[in-house]
């Protein structure tokens, strides 16, 4: 195995990050996250006949749905052309002619995009979090901080999938189609399939089997991470009946999310070589 030059990775990552900063991408996404987060936090209790910043559990439960739909889509759009775009523009051969390995190029691309996505997520939800702390007190900081961190991890998992798609497919059209297909599958279709399994199995699916299926979707891991700690929300979403409390440890779930970041990136590295 060749020696990895972290300086080379940093140069590529810095280039990717600066490009996103120059085209106002980070600012635009952060503003979108801030606006949606504030609106949802304020009106999240409207179905109970009340508005305002009322409780952290209702706020996070409302924001989870937003993040599951929005963050994976943004991550996939951000990363699907990371490699295939360079190939189509004819700049990939130029980059690979430089004293840099394919692994360093791939990791540099990923870390640069990850930095931009992470900054946009933290800045966007962080502003809403500061307002929540002001309105509800400092005790909400731990919960909302965990929510922001898990949102970043969810974004990185789908960014890793996007980079994998960018390596595997030969042109941007197919790569963009595959990215959208991944979003539809993990965000919309997967849980419908699980619901179908429960219906067909008449609720007899073993407790040892169903949690494994939930762990095969980073969106479901994110949902469990943020909702299982609130008893009322857990009961409302039915998580208590399909996911055992023994597996709901945040460190275990966080490790599973990190695995979702590493695995697609490993496939991309293998194929790119």
N, C-alpha and C positions, 0 to 999 in steps of 0.2 A: 504493500500500500504506500503510495507516494505521500510525502510530507505536505501537510496543509499549511499554506501561508495565510494567516488570519488578516494580515495587512492587505492582501489582495482582495479578500472577501469584504473587508471594510471599505475599500475603494469603490467596488461595484455597488455595495449597499448604500453608500453615501450618494452615489450618482442617482440611483433609483429614488432615494428619499428626496433629494433636492428637486428632481423633476416633478414629483407630486406636490411639493411645496410651491414650486414656481407656477404651476398651472392651477393653483388654488384648490386642488382636489381635497386636501386635508381640511381646509377651512369650510368648504361646501358641505362635506360629510358631517363635520362637527356641528355646524349650524342645524342641519337636518336632525341630528340626534338630540340636540338641545331643545329644539322646538317641540318635537314629538314627545320627548321625555317630560317636559313641563306641562304640555297639554294633557297627557295621559295621567300624570301625577295629580293634576288639579281636578280632572273630571273622572278619575278612576272609580270614585264611589257614587257616580251619578245613578247607577242602577239600584242603589240602596236609597235613593232620594236625597242625596247630599253631595255637595261639591266642596273642593278645598283640599289642602294637604292634611289628611286625617290620620292615616296609619301607614307604617312602612310595609306591612304585609300585603295590603291591598295595592299599594303603589308598585311594589316589585312584581306581584302577580300580574298586574296590567302591563308592566314594561316587558315582562318575559315574552309575551306574545309578539310585541313589536320587534324585539331583538331577534327572535327565531325567524321571522319573515325577512327582516331588513338586513341584518349583519351578514348572513351567509350569501345573500344576493350581491351585496357590495363587494365582499371578499372574492367571490367568483368572477365578477366583472373586472375587478382590479388585477387579478392574476392570470386570467386565461391566456393572454398573449405574451406572457413574460419571456418565453423562449421561442414560440412559433412566430411571434411578431418580429423578433430579431432575425429569424430565418427568412421570412418573407421580404424584409427590408434589405436583405443581403449583408447585414452587419454582423451576423453570427460568426461567419468565417473570419471576419476581421478581428473580432474579440478573441476567438480561439487561436489566432495566429500570434497573439501576445503571450508573454510568459505567465500564463494563468491556466490552471487545469479546469476541466469541465465541472468538477465538484465545487471548486472555488467560485466559478461563475454562477452555478445554480444556487449555492448558498447565499452568495452576495445578492442575487436577485430576490430571493425569498426574504432575507433579513431586511433589505431596503423597503420592500413592499409591506412587510410585517410592521416595521417602524412607523410607516405612514398610517396604516390601518389602526395600529395601537394608539397612536397619538390622537387620531380623529375620534376614536371611541372614548378614550379617557377624557379628552377635552369636552366632548359633547355631553356625555353623561355626568362628568364631574361638575359642570356648572349647575346642572339640575340637582346633583347631590348636595352641593353647598347650600342651595336654597332649602332643601329638605332638612338639612342639619339645623339651619336657622329656625325653621318653622316647628320641627318636631323634637329637637334636642340632639345632643351629641351621641346618644345611645344608638341612633340609627346608622351611625357611621360605619360600624362593623358590617352590618347587613348590606348596606349599599356599596361599600367597598368590595365586598365579596361578589356582589352582582356585577360591578364593573370589571373586576378581574376575570370572572367567568365569561363575560361578554367578549373580552379580548381573546381568551382561549378559544371560544367558539369561532370567532373570526379567523384566527390562525389555522384552525382545523380545516375550514373551507378554503382558505388561501392555499394551504398545502395541497388540497385536492385540485385546485385550479392550476397550480404549477405542474402537477402530475399530468393533467390533461394537456397542458401546453407542450410538454415533452412528448407525449404519446402520439398526438395527432399531427398530421402533416400541414394543415393550413388553418388560418384564423377562423374561417367560416365553420369548419367542423369542430374546432376547439370551443368556439362560442356556443354552438349547439349542444355540445357535451356538457358545458358548464351549466347552461340553463336546465338541461335534463337532470343533472345532479341536484340542482335546487328543487325542482319539482319532486324528485324521488324522496329526498331526505326531509323536506319541509312539508310536503303535501301528501304524498302517496304512502310513505312508510307507515305512518300511524294508522291510516285507513286499512292497510294490510294487517296490522296487529289487531285492530278492532275486528276485522273479519275472522282472524284466528280465534279470538275470544268468542265470537258469535257461533262459528261453526263448531268449536269445541264445547259450547254451552257452559263456558266459565270453568271448565275442568282442566285448563292448561296448568301444568305443574308450576309451582312457585319457583322451582329451580330452573325452569326453562324460560319463562317469560321475562324475568329480569335480564337474562343474557341477550334476548332480542332487543330490549330497550337499550342495552349498552352498545349495540351495533349501529346506533345512530347518535352522532354528536349533539344533535338538536334535543334529543330526549335526555341525554346526560345533562345538558345545560338546564333543561326544565326541572329535572329532579334536584340538581344542585341548589336551585334557587327557591323551590317550592316545598321541599320535603321538611324544611325546618319550621314551617308555620303550620300548626295543627289544623286550624280551620281551612286553610287553603289546601292542605294535603288531602283532607276529606272531600273538599269540593271537587278537586280534580281526580279523585279516585286513586291516588297514588298509593295510599295505605293498603289497598287490597291487592295491588299487582306488583309492588316493590317492597321487599322486606327491609325493615329498619336497619338490620345488621349490615346491609350493603350500602346504606346511605351516608356513610362516612365521607365528609368533604374531601379528605386527603385521597381516599380511594377513587372517588369520582373525578377529582382533579387529575389524578394519575391516568385514568382512562381517557380523559380529554387530551392530555399530553400525548398519549399513544396515538390518538387520531391525528395529531400534528406530525408525528414522526413517521408513521407508516406510509402515507402517500408520498412524503418527501423521499423516503427510502426507495420506493418504487421508481420515482422520477430520477433519482440518482443512478440507480441500476440501468434504467433504459437510456439515459443520456450518455452514459459511458460507452 
